């Protein structure tokens, strides 16, 4: 979820809570003020009743008091403070029952006490409260709409420099000599971010160049003494005066030196793959490449009595031919090396997938770490970099590679994304 979405969500929730709380408080405040005003009016009506009775020494008739309904009833009570309460009001004109507000008190006349009740309608007050509530609700909806539109268009525009920087950062390539082109804007934080990005990318490119130079120099410097050692060992091996024990030791050194040389070349190759230095691409006919590799491994296949099943659709891909040969070489050599005598290898190819299956014993490596460097079984004679190379080539071309072992079959599946 984007930061702007989190911000909009928080603002809308907070605004709704504030408006809801404010609306409730506002409603009760308006209702209290309206009721208080009705009570003041009823108090005045009560004083008019007292004045009328004291002046005329008789009870007033209903026609003497506007639309208020005044009722008198004899009572034995002599004193009672004015009491205000909600009740119903029977509208004499419209002949309907409405909500009302009433006041009750005691008045004396000619030695007799009467309880009077004056009732007025609350319809106008409630109508006013409804109008105010409707206006408040409309303002709340309008405010939310304005907030939404503001956040969607104005704030998104404010965040545009950040997204521009992010998009350029995603496309950074340490091999590219051109610098980023980040625009200055009015937001200090984004300008500070751009400065940090400039500094970071420059440092990364410098570190990469230094690392590349060091790797190439180290590889070159290692190859020279290794070549000298190999040459000297070749000379020693041809010496007929050597004893068998000495010859065996020299042969071990010779094999170790060759392994070290291959390791050096393989690690250098991994660096080139990971940094996309081998970026020469061409159209490669993948099905034909597989057939050629099968022919190259034919002697090893026949030596173990392996049956090869091919189901290849004509498939062209756009990639570095050397890396594709390297990928196939590692997958097929792995399928042969870890196969059983008289086993099977099945290769399926279409425009979407390349699947290599081979019979074999249960794997001793963890499926989650088998593509890591130097991960190999105890019986393996390799360097543990073959599957790492395969994984990195797939990563370079954004292909997904998966592995599973089921029904005595090792299965490598590569999703060939265009």
HUHU-V934627 format. One line per field, one symbol per residue. ss: DSSP state (H for helix, E for strand, L for the rest). phi: phi as a letter, one per 20 degrees, with the letter a starting at -180 (. if undefined). A space follows every 50 residues. Layout:
ss: ???
phi: ???
This chain:
ss: LLHHHHHHHHHHHHHHHHHHHHHHHHHHHHHHHHHHHHHHHHHHHHHHHH HHHHHHLLLLLHHHLLLLEEEEEELLLLLLLLEEEEEEEEELLLLEEEEE EEEEEEEEELLEEEEEEEEEELHHHHHHHHHHHHHHHHHHHHHHHHHHHH HHHHHHHHLHHHHHHHHHHHLLLLLLLLLLLLLLLLLHHHHHHHHHHHHH HHHHHHHHHHHHHHHHHHHHHHHHHHHHHHHHHHHHHLLLLLLHHHHHHH HHHHHHHHHHHHHHHHHHHHHHHHLLLLLLLEEEEHHHHHHHHHHHLHHH HHHLLLEEEEEELLLEEEELHHHHHHHHHHHHHHHHHLLLLLLEEEEEEL LLEEEEEEELLLLLLLLLLLLLLLLLLLLLLLLLLHHHHHHHHHHHLLLE EEEEEELLEEEEEEELLL
phi: .ffffffffffffffffffffffffffffffffffffffffffffffffg ffffedlbffeffeckdfddcdbfbefdcafgcdbebdceffeelbecfb ccccbdcdblmddcedcddcedffffffffffffffffffffffffffff ffdfffffeggfffffffffefcfeeefefdeefbeeffffffffffgff fffffffffffffffffffffffffffffffffgfffeffeffgffffff ffffffffffffffffffffffffdlfedfdbfdefffffffffffefff fffemeedddcdegcdcdaffffffffffffffffffeedfleccccdcb fdbccccbfrfffdeffedfeffmebffefefemdffffgffffffdlee dccbcblmcecdcdeeef
